[in-house]
Amino acid sequence: MSNWNLVLFGVYPYIALAICLIGSWARFDLSQYSWKAGSSQVFNRTAAEQRYMRIASNLFHVGVLFILAGHFVGLLMPEALYHSFISTAHKQLLAMVSGGFFGILCLIGLLMLVKRRLSDPRVRANSNTSDILILLVLLAQLVLGLLTIVASTGHLDGSVMVMLANWAQSTVTLQPMQAAAAIAPVSLVYKLHVVLGLTLFVLFPFTRLVHIVSAPVWYLGRRYQIVRQKAVRPLAPRPAVRPAAAPVHGAPAKAPAPGFAMPVAPVKER
């Protein structure tokens, strides 16, 4: 086992997790207004653009949620638990089929989002570097994940899947030496997929990915809000103003109001 293997797969997971936790806590404590997804939906001007983003977002989020759930169950479930109802080979086949299906869905949605982010002038002008960077990193990670499915067709006995599961379980149980030794024999594409996945934990506190842990579940238990509508009284109609009557020829002029001086024409001296 090389030193690089120990650093990347024995030590780096704990560094990535520490940066993720401490960085997220610091951002939430010091800059809560930046803790958001930064949705660009407001820039949709037509119904077609709204429909395009809805399809892309749904494909991406549905795909990525199933992929994360599959990784969590597949890597952290001990062999003794699933051997009672499924074999290792069948488990790998199930992971390849389900992961490939939802991975393709996620890839289609992500490509649509990347295209919109880079080609729409309004969305591009309101995107910062981290918005574009995290999309590209997710795209690279997703492509690597699909390539691991292709590589898994060369060993359908589930041996590599067991090695990856041993690495994940040894990491969680704080055994870095055993974790690095477990993943050492696997091929390069799996190791790149793991390293880039750990790098996503490093990028997590500094990008829009923080919205993943901000589901508003507390709304389900909060008290009802009482909203009272303020009654607005209608304005009273103004009295109609009658126009002043025109003076009758020969009638005496109306006396001016008190305190009002009428202008007097100058009189020429003879």
Secondary structure by P-SEA (a helix, b strand, c coil): ccaaaaaacccaaaaaaaaaaaaaaaaaacccccccccccccccccaaaaaaaaaaaaaaaaaaaaaaaaaaaacccccccccccccaaaaaaaaaaaaaaaaaaaaaaaaaaaaaacccaaaaaaccaaaaaaaaaaaaaaaaaaaaaaaacccccaaaaaaaaaaaaaaaaccaaaaaaaaccccaaaaaaaaaaaaaaaaccccccccccccccccccccbbbbbbbbbbccccccccccccccccccccccccccccccccccccc
